[in-house]
Amino acid sequence: MKKYTDTGKKDTRSGFGAGLTELGKKNENIVALCADLTGSLKMDEFKANHPDRFFQVGIAEANMMGIAAGMTIGGKIPFTGTFANFSTGRVYDQIRQSIAYSHKNVKICASHAGLTLGEDGATHQILEDIGLMKMLPGMTVINTCDFNQTKAATIAIAEHHGPVYLRFGRPKVANFTPEDQVFEIGKAVQLQEGNDVTIVATGHLVWEALEAANSLHEQGISADVINIHTIKPLDKEAILNSVAKTGCIVTAEEHNYHGGLGESVARVLGENTPTPQEFVATQDTFGESGTPAQLMEKYGLNAKAIHKAAKKVMGRK
């Protein structure tokens, strides 16, 4: 069984900041816009290096999306930055009408997603954003798992023509993917090989999936673990190849089970090979205030919950 090492906990939003900084040095068409959260989005270094390409629009997220859409007409590649709640729910009309409908080359970069925003509570902990964004025609939806992958994804989406939603988080989490990785949009990453159960996870739940695979291995159960960093377009082939071996699947995400990764996977299975599936996700509920660890425990979004779901779904084969 392959072992993964946490090289030091880092927040994924800092991976975005590092990627944006690198892009700024490579491509003069990269511009950045922020809605009064420059420090929180780790955009300070880009701002310091390229003050003429950084635009602080203030607490005016809808205006930020309109400005970003307009900038693409002149060949610029705008990266917008604010919290995930304000990047989607607050500005959905502007994204739909000004960006998605005309397929503008805007990169919507969203931090502080999910329950792990923590103490700020339910009003800021959006758990519906993946569903909102994946339903927009032509929108690419990416949810990265650690610092290194977020940095690589930030750099990769600059080369992709079309609107992208890049989702990442606030807390420091395990940093375990390769520093020199090549991020391929729409291509899942196989982390563990197994024959008894498939576990596909996204974002902060990927490390938890690996931890669950370790505990299952101790009980003689081999798990096929797949990192689904791109929710749209979804790597259907990776999912179908895996369930052909295992005959059952667990999906794990820091998102509502309505509209998230699990729902997309269920559609793929339903269209091709109906398979027992268990969902590790929030159960149609809002969050609440608490530490990230407390919330992930209460809402069942951790290795223990994935382990339990794996045992359950295996019993349904």
Residue pairs with C-beta under 8 A, 6 or more apart in sequence:
1 192
1 213
1 214
1 217
1 222
2 191
2 192
2 193
4 176
4 191
4 210
5 176
6 174
6 175
6 176
6 207
7 175
7 176
8 175
9 172
9 173
9 174
9 175
10 146
10 147
10 172
10 173
10 175
11 147
11 169
11 170
11 171
11 172
11 173
12 111
12 144
12 145
12 146
12 147
12 149
12 150
12 168
12 169
12 173
12 204
13 40
13 41
13 42
13 111
13 112
13 150
13 168
13 169
13 170
14 42
14 147
15 144
15 146
15 147
15 148
15 149
15 150
15 151
15 154
15 168
16 41
16 42
16 81
16 109
16 111
16 150
16 151
16 154
16 166
16 168
17 41
17 42
17 43
17 44
17 45
17 46
18 42
18 147
18 151
18 154
19 150
19 151
19 152
19 153
19 154
19 155
20 30
20 32
20 42
20 43
20 46
20 79
20 109
20 154
21 45
21 46
21 49
22 151
22 155
23 30
23 79
23 154
23 155
23 158
24 30
24 32
24 46
24 49
24 50
24 53
25 49
27 77
27 158
28 53
29 75
29 76
29 77
30 53
30 76
30 77
30 79
30 158
31 53
31 54
31 55
31 71
31 76
31 77
31 78
31 79
32 43
32 46
32 47
32 50
32 53
32 54
32 55
32 78
32 79
32 80
32 81
33 54
33 55
33 56
33 57
33 64
33 67
33 68
33 78
33 79
33 80
33 81
34 41
34 43
34 54
34 55
34 56
34 57
34 64
34 80
34 81
34 82
35 57
35 58
35 59
35 60
35 61
35 64
35 80
35 81
35 82
35 86
36 56
36 57
36 58
36 59
36 82
37 81
37 82
37 83
37 111
38 44
38 47
38 56
38 81
40 83
40 111
40 112
40 170
41 81
41 82
41 109
41 111
43 54
43 81
46 53
46 54
47 54
47 56
55 67
57 63
57 64
57 67
61 82
61 86
61 87
61 90
61 91
62 90
62 91
62 93
62 94
64 80
64 82
64 91
65 80
65 91
65 94
65 95
65 98
65 99
65 106
65 108
66 94
66 98
67 78
68 78
68 80
68 99
68 104
68 106
69 98
69 99
69 102
69 104
69 106
71 78
72 78
72 104
72 105
72 106
77 105
77 107
77 158
78 105
78 106
78 107
79 107
79 109
79 154
80 87
80 106
80 107
80 108
80 109
81 109
81 111
82 110
82 111
83 110
83 111
83 112
83 113
83 117
83 124
83 126
84 110
84 111
84 112
84 113
84 114
84 126
84 129
84 167
85 112
85 123
85 124
85 125
85 126
85 129
87 108
87 109
87 110
87 129
87 165
88 95
88 108
88 110
88 126
88 128
88 129
88 132
88 133
88 165
89 126
89 128
89 129
89 132
92 132
95 108
95 133
95 136
95 163
96 136
98 104
99 106
99 108
99 163
100 136
100 137
100 138
100 139
100 163
103 138
103 162
103 163
104 163
105 161
105 162
105 163
106 163
106 164
107 157
107 158
107 163
107 164
107 166
108 133
108 163
108 164
108 165
108 166
109 154
109 166
109 168
110 129
110 165
110 166
110 167
110 168
111 168
111 169
111 170
112 120
112 124
112 169
112 170
113 126
113 129
113 143
113 167
113 168
113 169
113 203
113 254
114 125
114 126
114 127
114 169
114 203
114 204
114 254
114 255
115 125
115 127
115 254
115 282
115 287
115 292
115 295
115 296
115 299
115 301
116 169
116 170
116 171
116 204
116 254
116 292
116 295
116 296
117 124
117 125
117 169
117 170
117 287
117 292
118 170
118 171
118 289
118 290
118 291
118 292
118 295
119 289
119 290
119 291
120 289
121 287
121 288
121 289
122 286
122 287
122 288
122 289
125 286
125 287
127 254
127 255
127 256
127 282
127 285
127 286
127 287
128 255
128 256
128 258
128 259
129 165
129 167
129 255
130 141
130 143
130 167
130 231
130 253
130 255
130 259
130 260
130 261
131 255
131 256
131 258
131 259
131 260
131 263
132 259
133 139
133 141
133 165
133 232
134 141
134 231
134 232
134 259
134 264
135 259
136 163
138 162
138 163
139 162
139 163
139 164
139 165
139 232
140 157
140 160
140 162
140 163
140 164
140 165
140 185
140 186
140 230
140 232
140 233
141 164
141 165
141 167
141 230
141 231
141 232
142 153
142 157
142 164
142 165
142 166
142 167
142 185
142 229
142 230
142 231
143 167
143 168
143 202
143 203
143 228
143 229
143 231
143 253
143 261
144 150
144 153
144 166
144 167
144 168
144 203
144 229
145 173
145 177
145 201
145 202
145 203
145 204
145 205
145 206
145 207
145 227
145 229
146 173
146 174
146 175
146 176
146 177
146 206
146 207
147 175
148 175
148 176
148 177
148 178
148 179
148 181
149 177
149 181
149 183
149 229
150 166
150 168
152 181
152 182
152 183
153 166
153 183
153 229
154 166
155 183
156 182
156 183
156 184
156 185
157 164
157 166
157 185
160 185
167 203
168 203
169 203
169 204
169 254
170 292
171 204
171 292
173 204
173 207
174 207
176 207
176 210
177 189
177 227
183 229
185 230
185 233
186 230
186 233
186 234
186 235
187 230
187 235
187 238
188 200
188 226
188 227
188 228
188 229
188 230
188 235
188 238
188 239
189 226
189 227
189 229
190 224
190 225
190 226
190 227
190 238
191 206
191 209
191 210
191 225
191 226
191 227
192 210
192 213
192 223
192 224
192 225
193 222
193 224
194 213
194 221
194 222
194 223
194 224
194 225
194 245
194 246
195 222
195 224
195 245
195 246
196 216
196 221
196 222
196 223
196 246
196 314
197 216
197 221
197 223
197 224
197 246
197 248
197 249
197 250
197 310
197 313
197 314
198 223
198 224
198 226
198 239
198 242
198 243
198 245
198 246
198 248
198 249
198 250
199 209
199 212
199 213
199 223
199 224
199 225
199 226
199 249
199 250
199 252
199 306
199 310
200 209
200 225
200 226
200 228
200 239
200 242
200 249
200 250
200 251
200 252
200 261
200 265
201 208
201 209
201 225
201 226
201 227
201 228
201 251
201 252
201 253
201 306
202 227
202 228
202 229
202 231
202 252
202 253
202 261
203 253
203 254
203 255
204 254
204 296
204 301
205 252
205 253
205 254
205 280
205 301
205 306
206 227
208 252
208 301
208 302
208 303
208 306
209 225
209 252
209 303
209 306
210 225
211 303
211 306
212 223
212 303
212 304
212 306
212 307
212 310
213 223
213 225
215 303
215 307
216 222
216 223
216 307
216 310
216 311
217 223
221 310
221 311
221 314
223 310
224 242
224 245
224 246
226 238
226 239
226 242
228 234
228 235
228 238
228 261
231 260
231 261
231 264
232 264
234 264
234 265
234 268
236 268
236 272
239 249
239 265
239 268
239 269
240 268
240 272
240 273
242 249
243 249
243 269
243 273
243 275
244 273
247 275
247 276
247 317
248 275
248 276
248 277
248 313
248 314
248 316
248 317
249 265
249 269
249 275
249 276
249 277
249 278
249 313
250 277
250 278
250 279
250 280
250 306
250 309
250 310
250 313
251 260
251 261
251 262
251 265
251 266
251 277
251 278
251 279
251 280
251 281
252 261
252 280
252 281
252 301
252 305
252 306
252 309
253 260
253 261
253 262
253 280
253 281
254 281
254 282
254 296
254 301
255 261
255 281
255 282
256 281
256 282
256 283
256 284
256 285
257 263
257 279
257 281
257 282
257 283
257 284
258 284
260 281
261 281
262 277
262 279
262 280
262 281
265 277
266 277
269 275
269 277
276 313
276 316
276 317
277 313
278 309
278 310
278 312
278 313
279 309
280 300
280 301
280 305
280 306
280 309
281 301
282 299
282 301
283 299
285 299
287 295
287 299
288 295
290 298
295 301
296 302
297 304
